Amino acid sequence: MTLFDHQTWRQWQKIANLIIILILSTIFLSSCGFNPSANNQSRLVQAILSDPKTFNAVLSQESPNIFGLTYEGLVSENPLTGEIQPALAKSWTISDDKLTIIFTLKDDLKWSDGEPLTVDDVVFSYNQLYLNEEIPSNARDSLRIGQSRAFPIVEKVNNSQVKFTIPEPFAPFLESAGLSILPKHILAEKVTTKGADGKPIFLSFWGVDTPPDELVVNGRYKLKNYATAQRVIFTKNPHYWQKDEQGNSLPYIEEVVWEIVESTDTSIVQFRSGSLDSISVSPEYFSLLKREENRGDFTIFNGGAAYGITFLSFNLNQGSRNGQPLVDPVKSKWFNNVNFRRSIAYAINRERMINNIYRGLGEAQNSPISVQSPFYDPTVISYDYNPELAKELLLKEGFKYNSENILLDAENNQVRFTLLTNAGNRIRESLGSQIKQDLSLIGITVDFTPIAFNVLVDKLSNSLDWDAHIIGFTGGNEPNGGANLWFPDGNLHLFNQKPQPGRPPIQGRIIADWEAKIGDLYIEGARELDIEKRKEIYAKTQQLAQEYLPLIYLVNPYSLGAVRNRIEGVEYSALGGAFWNIERLKITDN
C-alpha cells in the first residue's frame, strides 16, 4: 500500500471528482439519446408527466397522447378563431337540407411509409374503426345523431371524394370530421382477424411496445423512439402534405422530444436549467418564472381562462358485478344523496384554492362548459363556501355528529371515503389535500390517495373500483365534444359508468331522471342549428349539472405557458396552447 501526503491526496481527489462528473455527464447524455454535437435548432424539447398508454389512436382515452403530432383528420379547428379549416380535405360542400356533406381530399396525400392516403382510408377509419361496436372508442359517442342515436353513413363517391349522410340536421357535423384518419392497408386485417378471445386483434395492436418504425401515420411527425419512463422522440414525417409559401416541406423543426418527468416540480427545474424549451406554467411557479423571463430568455403567455374542467366526482354506480356491489352500499347511499353532494360542494373553499394553490391565477368554476365557449351560461348556479349550510344539509338528511364532531350516518356509520387523483400532478395533489382539510371541518374523514395515472384510468373505466376522484377533462368551444361524458351510455360517463366492451356485465345499474334529461338535452342541442336556441338548450344542461352535482367543479385556472424566445411564430391561445401550429414554428439563434 502506498501512502500519500495530504496535499497529494487532495489533488488526486479533485481529479477523481472530475472523472466522476465526466462519467455522469456521459451517462446522462447517453440515456437522453442525445448527441451533444447535434443541431439544437432542429429539436424542440418538452415535458410530460406520464408515459403514453397506447399508440393506437382509436383506443386512446387519456392525455398525454401522441396523436396530435402523428395524425390528422379531414378538418381541424383554428384555436384563434374557432373556425373549422381544411386538413386532409381541401374543400367540402353541404347540401341545402344539411343532411349530406361531401369532402374532397387533397391531391397526392401519403402515409409515412410512402403509401397513398386515399378515400378508402377515410371510409375504413369511420366505418370499421370509429363506428365499429366491437372497438371501444371515445369518438363514437360524438358521432351519434338525434334521438335514434344513429351514426352517419360514410360512403366513397369517387377516388377523391367521400360522402357523409345523416338522418337529421346535426350542428357539430363538420367538426366531427376532425377524427384521425388511420391506414387501411395496415389495419384492415387487424380488424377482421379475431384472437383466441373472439375479439379483433386490433384491440391489442399498436400498443406502447410497438417498434416505432412499425407505426404508420399521416401527421406532422412520426415516432422515432420511446423509452419507458424516460422520453418519447418524434421525427419529421417526410411525407407530410403541408408546404410553406416557398414550397418547402413542413414542419420546420426536425425533432420533438417529450421528456417524461416524475412531477411538475421536476419539469420546472429542467426548464429553469435550460433543458426544456417550453412548459405549462402552474400558478405556484408563475411569480418565480416571471422574474426570470429576461435572464432565461423566454416569454410567459397568458391565454385567459383555460379550456377544460377540473372536478371532484363520486361513484354513483349502484350496480353489481359478479354478485358484488361496485360501491360499498353504505357509501353508495351517501354518494347518491344529492344533498350529500351539495354539502360537499358548500364545504369546499374554492376561494382558498384560488389564493393558495392557484396564487390568484384562476376563478371558481361552475359549469361543464368552458367559460370561453360561446355556449357558457354565466348565470349558472354556484356553491360559495358555506360550511354551516353544508352541515344543515347533512343533518336534514339524517346524518349526525358524535361527541368528537365526527359525522355519522343514520345507521351510525362513520362518513369516510377514499379520494383518488393522479400522482405527480402537484395542483391536483394540492387540491386533494385541501379538500381533505375542508371536509374534516364538517366531520368527514377523507383518505386522500394519489396513484399512477394509468392505474387511475383503469379504475375509472374498467374495474370501476373507486369512491371519489379528482380529475380533469379537456374542453372546447363545441359542447357536443363533451357528449360522451353526459350520455348515460357514453364512454366517459365516469360517475355512473356502463361496462366497457369486453368487460363483465353490470347488474342493477340505475339511470337517474336528471341524468337521462341531460343526455336528452345534448341530443336536442346537437340537432338545433339556430345558435341562440342552442345556447338556451345548453344553458339547461349546465343548470341541471349544477343542481344535481354529478361533478363538483373546482377552479378554472388561467392558461399559462412559458416558451423560449428562440422559438419563432408562436401564436398562443387557451384552446391550442403554444404549439397548435407547430409545423410553422422555427427555432433560431438569438
C-alpha positions as CSV (number, residue, x, y, z in Angstrom):
1,M,0.0,0.0,0.0
2,T,1.3,3.4,-1.0
3,L,0.8,6.4,1.4
4,F,0.0,9.9,0.1
5,D,0.6,13.1,1.9
6,H,-2.4,15.4,2.5
7,Q,-1.7,17.7,-0.5
8,T,-1.2,14.9,-2.9
9,W,-4.4,13.2,-1.7
10,R,-6.4,16.4,-2.3
11,Q,-5.0,16.7,-5.9
12,W,-6.0,13.1,-6.7
13,Q,-9.4,13.6,-5.1
14,K,-10.0,16.6,-7.4
15,I,-9.0,14.5,-10.4
16,A,-11.3,11.7,-9.3
17,N,-14.2,14.1,-8.9
18,L,-13.7,15.4,-12.4
19,I,-13.6,11.9,-13.8
20,I,-16.9,11.1,-11.9
21,I,-18.5,14.3,-13.3
22,L,-17.4,13.4,-16.9
23,I,-18.7,9.8,-16.5
24,L,-22.1,11.0,-15.1
25,S,-22.4,13.6,-17.9
26,T,-21.7,10.9,-20.5
27,I,-24.2,8.6,-18.9
28,F,-26.8,11.4,-18.8
29,L,-26.3,12.3,-22.4
30,S,-26.4,8.7,-23.5
31,S,-29.6,8.0,-21.5
32,C,-31.2,11.0,-23.1
33,G,-30.4,9.6,-26.5
34,F,-28.9,13.0,-27.4
35,N,-25.8,13.6,-29.4
36,P,-24.0,16.6,-27.8
37,S,-23.0,17.9,-31.2
38,A,-26.5,17.7,-32.7
39,N,-28.0,20.9,-34.0
40,N,-30.3,22.2,-31.3
41,Q,-32.0,24.4,-33.9
42,S,-33.8,21.3,-35.2
43,R,-35.0,19.9,-31.9
44,L,-37.8,21.0,-29.5
45,V,-37.8,19.6,-26.0
46,Q,-40.9,19.5,-23.8
47,A,-42.1,17.5,-20.8
48,I,-45.0,15.2,-20.0
49,L,-45.9,13.7,-16.6
50,S,-46.6,10.1,-17.5
51,D,-46.0,7.6,-20.2
52,P,-48.3,7.2,-23.2
53,K,-50.8,4.4,-22.6
54,T,-51.2,3.4,-26.2
55,F,-50.1,4.2,-29.7
56,N,-53.5,3.3,-31.1
57,A,-55.4,6.5,-31.8
58,V,-58.8,4.9,-31.8
59,L,-58.4,3.3,-28.4
60,S,-56.8,6.3,-26.6
61,Q,-58.7,7.6,-23.6
62,E,-56.2,9.8,-21.9
63,S,-53.8,12.7,-22.2
64,P,-50.9,13.0,-22.8
65,N,-51.1,11.1,-26.1
66,I,-49.0,11.2,-29.2
67,F,-51.8,11.7,-31.7
68,G,-51.9,15.5,-32.0
69,L,-48.5,15.2,-33.6
70,T,-48.9,11.9,-35.5
71,Y,-52.4,12.1,-37.1
72,E,-54.8,14.5,-38.8
73,G,-58.4,14.3,-39.9
74,L,-60.3,15.8,-42.8
75,V,-60.6,19.1,-41.0
76,S,-59.2,20.9,-37.9
77,E,-60.2,23.8,-35.7
78,N,-58.3,27.0,-35.7
79,P,-57.9,27.8,-32.0
80,L,-57.5,31.5,-32.6
81,T,-60.8,31.9,-34.5
82,G,-62.7,28.8,-33.6
83,E,-63.3,28.2,-37.3
84,I,-63.1,24.8,-39.0
85,Q,-60.4,24.7,-41.6
86,P,-59.1,22.2,-44.2
87,A,-56.7,19.5,-43.2
88,L,-56.6,16.3,-45.3
89,A,-59.6,17.6,-47.1
90,K,-59.1,20.6,-49.3
91,S,-62.8,21.5,-49.5
92,W,-66.3,20.4,-48.8
93,T,-69.9,21.1,-49.8
94,I,-73.0,20.8,-47.7
95,S,-76.4,20.0,-49.2
96,D,-79.3,22.5,-48.8
97,D,-81.1,20.2,-46.4
98,K,-78.0,20.0,-44.2
99,L,-78.1,16.2,-44.4
100,T,-75.1,15.5,-46.7
101,I,-71.6,16.7,-46.8
102,I,-69.1,15.8,-49.4
103,F,-65.3,16.2,-48.7
104,T,-62.7,16.4,-51.5
105,L,-59.3,15.2,-50.4
106,K,-56.1,17.0,-51.2
107,D,-54.0,15.6,-54.0
108,D,-51.1,13.2,-53.5
109,L,-51.6,12.6,-49.8
110,K,-49.3,9.9,-48.4
111,W,-48.8,7.8,-45.3
112,S,-45.4,7.9,-43.5
113,D,-44.4,4.7,-45.2
114,G,-44.9,6.3,-48.6
115,E,-48.2,4.5,-49.5
116,P,-51.0,6.7,-50.9
117,L,-53.6,8.1,-48.4
118,T,-57.0,7.7,-50.2
119,V,-60.7,7.9,-49.7
120,D,-60.6,4.2,-48.9
121,D,-58.7,5.1,-45.7
122,V,-61.3,7.6,-44.7
123,V,-64.2,5.2,-45.2
124,F,-62.3,2.5,-43.4
125,S,-61.4,4.7,-40.4
126,Y,-65.1,5.7,-39.8
127,N,-66.9,2.5,-40.8
128,Q,-64.5,-0.1,-39.5
129,L,-62.9,1.7,-36.6
130,Y,-64.9,4.6,-35.0
131,L,-68.3,3.1,-35.8
132,N,-67.4,-0.5,-35.1
133,E,-69.3,-1.7,-32.0
134,E,-66.5,-4.2,-31.3
135,I,-64.0,-1.5,-30.8
136,P,-64.3,0.8,-27.8
137,S,-63.7,4.4,-28.8
138,N,-64.5,7.7,-27.1
139,A,-65.1,9.2,-30.5
140,R,-68.2,7.1,-31.2
141,D,-70.5,9.0,-28.8
142,S,-69.8,12.3,-30.6
143,L,-70.9,10.7,-33.9
144,R,-74.3,9.6,-32.6
145,I,-77.1,11.7,-34.1
146,G,-80.5,12.5,-32.8
147,Q,-82.9,10.6,-30.6
148,S,-82.3,7.4,-32.6
149,R,-78.6,7.7,-31.8
150,A,-77.9,6.8,-35.4
151,F,-74.5,7.0,-36.9
152,P,-73.6,8.8,-40.2
153,I,-73.4,6.8,-43.4
154,V,-69.9,7.2,-44.8
155,E,-69.5,6.3,-48.5
156,K,-66.9,6.6,-51.2
157,V,-68.1,8.9,-54.0
158,N,-65.0,8.5,-56.2
159,N,-61.2,8.4,-55.8
160,S,-61.1,11.9,-54.4
161,Q,-64.4,12.4,-52.6
162,V,-66.2,10.9,-49.6
163,K,-69.8,11.5,-48.6
164,F,-71.3,11.7,-45.1
165,T,-75.1,11.3,-44.8
166,I,-77.0,11.9,-41.6
167,P,-80.7,11.3,-40.7
168,E,-81.4,14.8,-39.4
169,P,-79.6,18.1,-39.1
170,F,-76.6,17.9,-36.8
171,A,-74.9,21.2,-35.8
172,P,-71.5,19.7,-34.9
173,F,-71.5,17.7,-38.1
174,L,-68.5,19.4,-39.7
175,E,-66.4,19.3,-36.5
176,S,-66.8,15.5,-36.3
177,A,-64.8,15.2,-39.4
178,G,-61.7,16.1,-37.4
179,L,-61.2,12.5,-36.2
180,S,-57.8,11.0,-37.0
181,I,-57.7,9.0,-40.3
182,L,-55.8,5.7,-40.0
183,P,-54.2,3.5,-42.6
184,K,-56.4,0.8,-44.1
185,H,-53.5,-1.1,-45.7
186,I,-52.0,-1.7,-42.2
187,L,-55.1,-2.1,-40.0
188,A,-57.9,-3.8,-42.1
189,E,-56.6,-7.3,-41.4
190,K,-56.3,-6.5,-37.7
191,V,-60.0,-5.6,-37.5
192,T,-61.3,-8.6,-39.3
193,T,-58.9,-11.2,-37.6
194,K,-60.1,-12.4,-34.3
195,G,-58.0,-13.5,-31.4
196,A,-58.5,-16.5,-29.1
197,D,-61.0,-14.5,-27.1
198,G,-63.1,-13.8,-30.2
199,K,-62.2,-10.1,-30.3
200,P,-60.5,-8.2,-33.1
201,I,-56.7,-8.4,-32.6
202,F,-56.9,-4.6,-33.4
203,L,-57.6,-4.2,-29.7
204,S,-54.1,-5.2,-28.8
205,F,-52.4,-3.7,-31.9
206,W,-50.1,-0.7,-31.8
207,G,-49.5,-0.9,-28.0
208,V,-46.7,1.1,-26.4
209,D,-44.3,-1.9,-27.0
210,T,-44.6,-1.5,-30.8
211,P,-41.3,-0.7,-32.5
212,P,-41.6,3.0,-33.7
213,D,-40.8,2.2,-37.3
214,E,-44.0,0.0,-37.5
215,L,-46.3,2.9,-36.7
216,V,-47.7,4.4,-39.9
217,V,-49.0,7.9,-39.5
218,N,-50.2,10.9,-41.6
219,G,-49.4,13.8,-39.3
220,R,-46.6,16.2,-39.0
221,Y,-44.3,13.8,-37.1
222,K,-43.8,10.1,-36.7
223,L,-42.5,8.3,-33.7
224,K,-38.7,7.8,-33.7
225,N,-38.1,6.4,-30.2
226,Y,-39.8,5.6,-27.0
227,A,-38.1,4.7,-23.7
228,T,-40.4,3.9,-20.9
229,A,-40.3,6.4,-18.0
230,Q,-37.7,8.4,-20.0
231,R,-38.8,10.0,-23.2
232,V,-40.7,10.0,-26.4
233,I,-38.9,11.2,-29.5
234,F,-40.7,12.3,-32.8
235,T,-39.1,13.0,-36.1
236,K,-40.4,14.9,-39.1
237,N,-42.7,12.9,-41.3
238,P,-41.0,13.1,-44.8
239,H,-44.4,12.5,-46.5
240,Y,-46.4,15.2,-44.6
241,W,-48.6,17.1,-47.0
242,Q,-48.1,20.8,-45.9
243,K,-45.6,23.1,-47.5
244,D,-44.9,26.7,-46.9
245,E,-45.4,29.5,-49.4
246,Q,-42.0,28.9,-51.0
247,G,-42.8,25.2,-51.5
248,N,-40.6,24.0,-48.6
249,S,-41.8,20.9,-46.7
250,L,-43.2,21.4,-43.3
251,P,-42.6,21.1,-40.4
252,Y,-39.5,23.2,-40.0
253,I,-38.5,21.6,-36.7
254,E,-36.9,18.2,-37.3
255,E,-37.4,16.6,-33.9
256,V,-39.7,16.9,-30.9
257,V,-38.7,15.3,-27.6
258,W,-41.0,14.7,-24.7
259,E,-39.1,14.1,-21.5
260,I,-41.2,12.0,-19.1
261,V,-40.7,13.6,-15.7
262,E,-42.0,12.4,-12.3
263,S,-43.7,15.7,-11.3
264,T,-44.4,19.3,-12.2
265,D,-41.6,20.3,-9.8
266,T,-39.1,18.3,-11.8
267,S,-40.2,19.8,-15.1
268,I,-39.8,23.3,-13.6
269,V,-36.2,22.5,-12.5
270,Q,-35.5,21.2,-16.0
271,F,-37.0,24.3,-17.7
272,R,-35.0,26.7,-15.4
273,S,-31.8,24.8,-16.2
274,G,-32.4,25.3,-19.9
275,S,-33.0,21.6,-20.8
276,L,-36.7,22.2,-21.8
277,D,-37.9,24.6,-24.4
278,S,-41.4,25.1,-23.0
279,I,-43.5,24.3,-20.0
280,S,-47.1,24.8,-18.8
281,V,-46.8,27.3,-16.0
282,S,-48.5,26.3,-12.8
283,P,-49.7,29.2,-10.6
284,E,-47.3,28.3,-7.8
285,Y,-44.3,29.0,-10.1
286,F,-45.7,31.9,-12.0
287,S,-44.0,34.6,-9.9
288,L,-40.7,32.9,-9.9
289,L,-40.7,32.3,-13.6
290,K,-42.0,35.8,-14.4
291,R,-38.9,37.3,-12.6
292,E,-36.7,35.1,-14.7
293,E,-38.2,35.9,-18.2
294,N,-35.3,38.1,-19.3
295,R,-32.5,36.1,-17.8
296,G,-33.9,32.8,-19.1
297,D,-34.7,34.3,-22.5
298,F,-38.3,33.1,-22.5
299,T,-41.8,34.6,-22.6
300,I,-44.8,33.6,-20.4
301,F,-48.0,33.7,-22.4
302,N,-51.5,34.1,-20.8
303,G,-54.4,32.8,-22.8
304,G,-57.0,33.7,-20.3
305,A,-59.3,31.2,-18.7
306,A,-58.3,27.7,-19.6
307,Y,-60.5,25.3,-21.6
308,G,-61.5,22.2,-19.8
309,I,-62.8,21.2,-16.4
310,T,-61.3,20.1,-13.1
311,F,-63.7,18.4,-10.7
312,L,-64.4,16.1,-7.8
313,S,-66.8,13.2,-8.5
314,F,-68.3,10.4,-6.5
315,N,-69.0,6.9,-7.9
316,L,-72.8,6.9,-8.4
317,N,-73.0,3.5,-9.9
318,Q,-75.5,1.4,-7.9
319,G,-74.9,-1.8,-9.9
320,S,-73.2,-5.0,-9.1
321,R,-70.7,-7.2,-11.0
322,N,-70.4,-10.9,-10.4
323,G,-72.8,-10.6,-7.4
324,Q,-70.6,-7.9,-5.7
325,P,-71.7,-4.2,-5.5
326,L,-69.3,-1.9,-7.3
327,V,-69.5,0.5,-4.4
328,D,-69.9,-0.3,-0.7
329,P,-73.7,0.0,-0.2
330,V,-73.2,2.2,2.8
331,K,-71.1,4.7,0.9
332,S,-73.3,4.4,-2.2
333,K,-76.3,5.6,-0.2
334,W,-74.3,8.7,0.8
335,F,-73.0,9.4,-2.7
336,N,-76.4,9.1,-4.3
337,N,-77.9,11.6,-1.9
338,V,-78.0,14.9,-3.8
339,N,-77.9,16.9,-0.6
340,F,-74.8,15.0,0.5
341,R,-73.1,16.1,-2.8
342,R,-74.4,19.6,-2.3
343,S,-72.9,19.7,1.3
344,I,-69.6,18.7,-0.2
345,A,-69.8,21.5,-2.7
346,Y,-70.6,24.0,0.0
347,A,-67.8,22.7,2.3
348,I,-65.0,23.1,-0.3
349,N,-63.4,26.5,0.0
350,R,-62.6,27.4,-3.6
351,E,-61.5,30.9,-2.9
352,R,-58.8,29.4,-0.7
353,M,-57.8,27.2,-3.6
354,I,-57.6,30.2,-5.9
355,N,-55.5,32.2,-3.4
356,N,-53.2,29.4,-2.1
357,I,-52.9,26.8,-4.8
358,Y,-53.5,28.9,-7.9
359,R,-51.8,32.1,-6.5
360,G,-54.8,34.2,-7.6
361,L,-54.4,33.0,-11.2
362,G,-57.8,31.3,-11.6
363,E,-61.5,31.6,-10.9
364,A,-64.2,29.4,-9.4
365,Q,-65.6,27.0,-11.9
366,N,-69.4,26.4,-12.1
367,S,-70.0,24.7,-15.4
368,P,-69.1,21.7,-17.5
369,I,-68.7,24.1,-20.5
370,S,-65.6,26.2,-20.8
371,V,-66.0,29.8,-19.8
372,Q,-64.5,30.9,-23.2
373,S,-67.1,28.9,-25.2
374,P,-70.0,30.9,-26.6
375,F,-72.3,28.3,-25.0
376,Y,-71.2,29.0,-21.5
377,D,-74.0,30.2,-19.2
378,P,-72.8,32.9,-16.8
379,T,-76.0,32.6,-14.7
380,V,-75.4,29.0,-13.7
381,I,-75.7,28.1,-10.0
382,S,-72.6,28.5,-7.8
383,Y,-71.8,27.0,-4.5
384,D,-70.0,29.6,-2.4
385,Y,-68.1,28.4,0.6
386,N,-70.6,27.8,3.5
387,P,-69.7,25.0,5.9
388,E,-72.6,25.8,8.2
389,L,-75.1,25.3,5.3
390,A,-73.2,22.1,4.5
391,K,-73.8,20.8,8.0
392,E,-77.5,21.8,7.8
393,L,-78.0,19.8,4.7
394,L,-76.4,16.8,6.2
395,L,-78.5,17.0,9.4
396,K,-81.6,17.4,7.2
397,E,-80.7,14.0,5.5
398,G,-80.4,12.1,8.8
399,F,-76.7,12.5,9.4
400,K,-75.5,13.3,12.9
401,Y,-72.4,14.2,14.9
402,N,-70.9,12.3,17.8
403,S,-69.2,13.9,20.8
404,E,-66.0,14.3,18.8
405,N,-67.7,16.1,15.9
406,I,-67.3,13.1,13.6
407,L,-70.0,12.8,11.1
408,L,-72.1,9.6,11.2
409,D,-75.0,8.5,9.1
410,A,-78.4,7.4,10.4
411,E,-77.1,3.9,11.0
412,N,-74.1,5.2,13.0
413,N,-71.5,4.5,10.2
414,Q,-68.7,7.0,10.2
415,V,-68.7,9.0,7.0
416,R,-65.3,8.2,5.5
417,F,-64.2,7.6,1.9
418,T,-61.1,7.4,-0.3
419,L,-60.3,10.2,-2.7
420,L,-58.0,9.5,-5.7
421,T,-56.1,11.6,-8.2
422,N,-53.1,11.1,-10.4
423,A,-49.8,11.2,-8.6
424,G,-47.2,13.7,-9.8
425,N,-49.7,16.5,-10.7
426,R,-48.9,19.0,-8.0
427,I,-52.0,21.1,-8.5
428,R,-54.4,18.1,-8.1
429,E,-52.4,16.8,-5.2
430,S,-52.8,20.2,-3.5
431,L,-56.5,20.3,-4.3
432,G,-56.9,16.9,-2.7
433,S,-55.0,17.9,0.4
434,Q,-57.2,20.9,0.8
435,I,-60.4,19.0,0.2
436,K,-59.3,16.6,2.9
437,Q,-58.9,19.5,5.3
438,D,-62.1,21.3,4.3
439,L,-64.2,18.2,4.7
440,S,-62.7,17.5,8.1
441,L,-64.3,20.7,9.3
442,I,-67.7,19.2,8.7
443,G,-66.7,15.9,10.3
444,I,-65.9,13.9,7.2
445,T,-62.7,11.8,7.0
446,V,-61.1,11.7,3.6
447,D,-58.4,9.2,2.8
448,F,-56.6,11.1,0.0
449,T,-54.5,8.8,-2.2
450,P,-52.6,9.9,-5.3
451,I,-52.0,7.0,-7.6
452,A,-50.3,6.4,-11.0
453,F,-52.3,7.9,-13.8
454,N,-52.7,4.7,-15.8
455,V,-53.9,2.9,-12.7
456,L,-56.5,5.6,-12.1
457,V,-57.7,5.4,-15.7
458,D,-58.1,1.6,-15.3
459,K,-60.2,2.1,-12.1
460,L,-62.4,4.7,-13.7
461,S,-63.0,2.8,-16.9
462,N,-62.6,-0.9,-16.3
463,S,-62.7,-2.1,-12.7
464,L,-64.9,0.8,-11.5
465,D,-63.4,0.2,-8.1
466,W,-63.3,3.7,-6.6
467,D,-65.2,6.1,-4.2
468,A,-64.3,9.5,-5.4
469,H,-61.7,11.1,-7.6
470,I,-60.2,14.5,-8.7
471,I,-59.5,14.6,-12.4
472,G,-59.7,17.0,-15.4
473,F,-61.1,16.9,-18.9
474,T,-60.0,18.9,-21.9
475,G,-62.6,21.2,-23.4
476,G,-63.5,23.2,-26.5
477,N,-66.0,25.6,-27.9
478,E,-68.5,23.0,-29.1
479,P,-70.5,21.4,-26.2
480,N,-71.1,18.2,-28.2
481,G,-67.4,17.4,-27.7
482,G,-68.4,16.5,-24.1
483,A,-71.3,14.3,-25.2
484,N,-69.5,11.1,-24.2
485,L,-69.4,12.4,-20.6
486,W,-73.1,13.2,-20.4
487,F,-74.8,10.4,-22.4
488,P,-75.7,7.7,-19.9
489,D,-74.2,5.2,-22.3
490,G,-71.2,7.4,-23.0
491,N,-67.7,6.1,-22.9
492,L,-66.7,8.8,-20.4
493,H,-69.8,8.8,-18.3
494,L,-67.4,8.2,-15.4
495,F,-69.7,8.9,-12.4
496,N,-72.1,6.1,-13.5
497,Q,-70.1,4.1,-16.0
498,K,-71.5,1.3,-18.1
499,P,-69.3,-1.7,-18.6
500,Q,-66.7,-1.2,-21.4
501,P,-66.7,-3.7,-24.3
502,G,-65.2,-7.0,-23.2
503,R,-65.8,-6.3,-19.5
504,P,-68.2,-8.3,-17.3
505,P,-71.7,-7.0,-17.3
506,I,-73.2,-4.9,-14.5
507,Q,-76.5,-5.8,-12.9
508,G,-78.8,-3.2,-11.4
509,R,-77.3,0.0,-12.8
510,I,-79.7,2.8,-12.3
511,I,-80.0,6.0,-14.5
512,A,-81.5,8.9,-12.6
513,D,-84.1,11.1,-14.2
514,W,-81.9,14.2,-14.3
515,E,-79.1,12.1,-15.7
516,A,-81.2,10.9,-18.6
517,K,-82.5,14.5,-19.1
518,I,-79.1,15.9,-19.5
519,G,-78.3,13.3,-22.1
520,D,-81.6,14.1,-24.0
521,L,-80.7,17.8,-23.9
522,Y,-77.3,17.1,-25.5
523,I,-79.2,15.3,-28.3
524,E,-81.6,18.3,-28.7
525,G,-78.7,20.8,-28.6
526,A,-76.8,19.0,-31.4
527,R,-79.8,18.8,-33.7
528,E,-80.7,22.5,-33.3
529,L,-79.0,24.7,-36.0
530,D,-80.0,28.1,-34.6
531,I,-77.2,29.4,-32.4
532,E,-79.3,31.3,-29.9
533,K,-81.6,28.3,-29.4
534,R,-78.6,26.0,-29.0
535,K,-77.4,28.4,-26.2
536,E,-80.7,28.1,-24.4
537,I,-80.6,24.3,-24.6
538,Y,-77.0,24.0,-23.3
539,A,-77.8,26.5,-20.5
540,K,-80.4,23.9,-19.3
541,T,-77.7,21.2,-19.3
542,Q,-75.4,23.4,-17.2
543,Q,-78.2,24.3,-14.7
544,L,-79.1,20.6,-14.3
545,A,-75.4,19.6,-13.8
546,Q,-75.0,22.2,-11.1
547,E,-78.3,21.3,-9.4
548,Y,-77.6,17.6,-9.1
549,L,-73.8,17.8,-9.0
550,P,-72.6,14.5,-10.5
551,L,-69.4,16.5,-10.9
552,I,-68.3,19.1,-8.3
553,Y,-66.4,21.7,-10.2
554,L,-63.3,23.3,-8.5
555,V,-61.2,26.0,-10.1
556,N,-60.7,27.2,-13.7
557,P,-57.0,28.3,-13.9
558,Y,-55.6,30.7,-16.4
559,S,-53.9,29.1,-19.4
560,L,-50.2,30.0,-18.9
561,G,-47.3,28.7,-20.9
562,A,-43.6,29.6,-21.0
563,V,-41.7,29.3,-24.3
564,R,-38.1,30.0,-25.2
565,N,-37.7,33.1,-27.3
566,R,-35.7,31.2,-29.8
567,I,-38.9,29.6,-31.0
568,E,-40.4,31.9,-33.6
569,G,-44.0,32.0,-34.8
570,V,-45.8,31.3,-31.5
571,E,-49.5,32.4,-31.5
572,Y,-50.6,31.4,-28.1
573,S,-54.3,30.6,-27.2
574,A,-56.1,28.9,-24.4
575,L,-57.6,26.4,-26.8
576,G,-54.4,25.5,-28.7
577,G,-51.6,26.4,-26.4
578,A,-48.3,27.4,-27.9
579,F,-47.8,24.6,-30.4
580,W,-51.1,24.2,-32.3
581,N,-49.2,25.4,-35.4
582,I,-46.0,23.5,-34.7
583,E,-45.4,22.8,-38.3
584,R,-44.8,26.5,-39.0
585,L,-42.7,27.2,-35.9
586,K,-39.0,27.8,-36.3
587,I,-36.1,27.5,-33.8
588,T,-33.4,30.2,-34.4
589,D,-30.3,31.5,-32.6
590,N,-31.0,34.9,-30.9
